[in-house]
Amino acid sequence: MKNIVILISGGGSNMAAIVKAAQAERWADKYGTRVAAVISNKADAKGLEFARKQGIDTAVLDHKAYPSREAFDAALAERIDAFEVPGQPVLVLLAGFMRILTPGFVNRYAGRLVNIHPSLLPAFAGLHTHQRAIDAGCKVAGATVHLVTPELDHGPILAQAVVPVLAGDTADTLAARVLTQEHLIYPRAVAELLYKK
């Protein structure tokens, strides 16, 4: 069985969408894959409760407890690697994980580290994407699922979804519209990746 580990920092709605898709689409039967663990850098991340209710292993690694970014990433990698199956490298999904990962960590999981970003990359990498799209006068915004590389939000694109920017939109209303699409494209992109492996 190939294991997926999902990293979150908050509510985990994208993680929940992936878990629900894995169950509904029977990824265990189709791809020999299961969501094995959800790890958060915040003990109060609401998504942990959802994962526990699904019978998924959870863990908390507080990044503030480590002396450096490298030390945290090393501990995180050790926790992730506990879910490796011989000959079946774990797939690591970032789902609202609000940490910039070190190049060493990213390279360790190259080709199997996936993120979702709330913009149509390469536009608006980084933070405050929705407000930046509104301020730039964009007519459309969206979300991108991509492989993670050492350069922030610049890895190969796996999937994108487009939503209109409406008159009177705020960053919050646009974010809510984009999020509905994130919940559709992230599980789909992961399933396509599993199908190809």
C-alpha positions in Angstrom: 0.0 0.0 0.0 1.4 3.4 -1.0 1.0 6.0 1.7 0.0 9.6 1.4 1.0 12.0 4.2 -0.7 15.4 4.2 0.7 18.5 5.9 -1.6 21.1 7.3 -1.5 24.2 9.5 -5.2 25.1 9.9 -8.7 24.0 9.0 -7.5 21.4 6.5 -10.4 21.8 4.1 -8.2 20.7 1.2 -7.0 17.7 3.2 -10.6 16.8 3.9 -11.5 17.0 0.2 -8.6 14.7 -0.6 -9.6 12.2 2.2 -13.2 12.2 1.0 -12.2 11.7 -2.6 -9.9 8.8 -1.7 -12.8 7.2 0.1 -15.4 7.9 -2.5 -13.2 6.9 -5.4 -11.7 3.9 -3.6 -8.1 4.9 -4.1 -7.0 1.9 -2.0 -8.5 -0.5 -4.5 -7.7 1.5 -7.6 -4.2 2.7 -6.9 -3.1 0.8 -3.8 -3.0 4.1 -2.0 -4.3 5.5 1.3 -4.0 8.7 3.3 -1.9 7.3 6.1 -1.2 10.4 8.2 -1.9 14.1 8.7 0.8 16.2 10.3 0.5 19.8 11.5 2.9 22.3 12.8 0.1 23.7 15.0 -1.5 21.7 17.8 -4.8 23.6 17.4 -5.1 23.0 13.7 -8.8 22.1 13.2 -8.0 19.7 10.4 -6.5 17.3 12.9 -9.8 16.5 14.5 -11.3 15.6 11.1 -8.4 13.3 10.3 -8.7 11.6 13.7 -12.4 11.0 13.1 -11.5 9.3 9.8 -9.1 6.9 11.7 -6.0 8.6 10.1 -2.8 8.9 12.2 -2.1 12.4 13.2 1.0 14.2 14.6 2.0 17.7 15.7 5.5 19.0 15.2 5.6 22.6 16.6 8.2 24.4 14.4 8.8 26.8 17.3 10.3 23.9 19.3 13.2 23.6 16.9 16.3 25.8 16.8 16.3 26.2 13.0 14.3 25.6 9.9 16.6 22.8 9.0 16.2 21.1 12.3 12.4 21.3 12.0 12.5 20.0 8.4 14.7 17.1 9.5 12.3 16.1 12.3 9.4 16.4 9.8 11.1 14.2 7.3 11.8 11.6 9.9 8.1 11.6 10.9 7.0 11.4 7.2 9.5 8.6 6.4 8.0 6.4 9.1 5.1 5.9 6.6 7.4 4.7 3.8 6.7 1.3 2.5 9.6 -0.6 0.9 9.6 0.2 -2.8 6.7 2.6 -2.4 7.9 6.1 -1.5 5.4 8.2 0.4 3.6 11.0 -1.5 3.6 14.3 0.5 0.8 16.8 0.0 0.9 20.3 1.3 -2.6 21.4 2.1 -2.5 24.9 3.8 0.9 24.1 5.4 2.2 27.5 6.2 5.9 26.9 6.3 8.5 27.5 3.7 10.5 24.3 3.4 14.2 24.1 3.0 15.8 23.1 -0.3 17.1 19.9 1.4 13.6 18.9 2.4 12.2 19.7 -1.1 14.9 17.8 -2.9 14.4 14.8 -0.6 10.8 14.5 -1.8 11.4 15.7 -5.4 8.7 14.5 -7.8 6.4 13.5 -4.9 5.9 16.7 -3.0 2.7 18.5 -4.1 1.2 21.9 -3.1 -1.9 23.8 -3.9 -1.6 27.6 -4.3 -4.5 30.1 -4.4 -3.6 31.8 -7.7 -3.1 31.1 -11.3 0.7 30.5 -11.1 3.0 31.9 -12.2 1.0 35.0 -11.2 0.9 36.0 -7.6 3.3 33.5 -6.0 3.6 34.0 -2.2 1.0 35.5 0.2 -2.0 37.8 -0.1 -2.9 36.4 -3.6 -6.5 37.3 -3.7 -6.0 41.0 -2.7 -3.1 41.2 -5.1 -5.3 39.9 -8.0 -8.1 42.4 -7.1 -5.6 45.3 -6.8 -4.1 44.3 -10.2 -7.5 44.5 -11.9 -7.5 40.9 -12.9 -10.7 39.6 -14.5 -10.0 36.0 -13.4 -8.3 34.4 -10.5 -8.0 30.7 -9.5 -5.9 28.0 -8.0 -2.9 25.9 -9.1 -1.8 22.4 -8.0 1.9 22.0 -8.6 5.0 19.9 -7.8 7.1 21.7 -5.2 10.6 22.8 -6.2 13.1 24.8 -4.1 11.8 28.0 -5.8 8.6 29.1 -4.0 5.4 28.4 -5.9 7.2 27.7 -9.2 7.1 24.0 -9.7 5.6 22.2 -12.7 1.9 22.7 -12.9 -0.4 19.7 -12.5 -3.8 21.4 -12.6 -5.5 24.8 -12.5 -9.0 26.1 -12.1 -10.2 29.6 -13.1 -12.9 31.7 -11.3 -14.1 35.2 -12.3 -13.2 38.2 -10.2 -16.5 39.9 -9.7 -17.3 43.6 -9.2 -17.3 44.3 -5.5 -15.2 41.2 -4.6 -13.1 41.4 -1.5 -10.1 39.2 -0.8 -12.5 37.0 1.4 -15.2 36.6 -1.2 -12.7 35.8 -3.9 -10.9 33.4 -1.6 -14.2 31.5 -0.8 -14.9 31.2 -4.6 -11.4 29.9 -5.3 -11.5 27.5 -2.4 -14.5 25.6 -3.9 -12.4 25.0 -7.0 -9.4 23.9 -4.9 -11.5 21.2 -3.3 -12.2 19.8 -6.8 -8.8 20.1 -8.6 -6.5 19.0 -5.7 -8.0 15.5 -5.3 -8.3 15.1 -9.1 -4.6 16.1 -9.6 -3.5 13.7 -6.9 -5.5 10.9 -8.5 -4.0 11.6 -11.9 -0.5 11.5 -10.3 -1.3 8.1 -8.7 -2.6 6.8 -12.0 0.7 7.7 -13.7 2.9 6.1 -11.0 
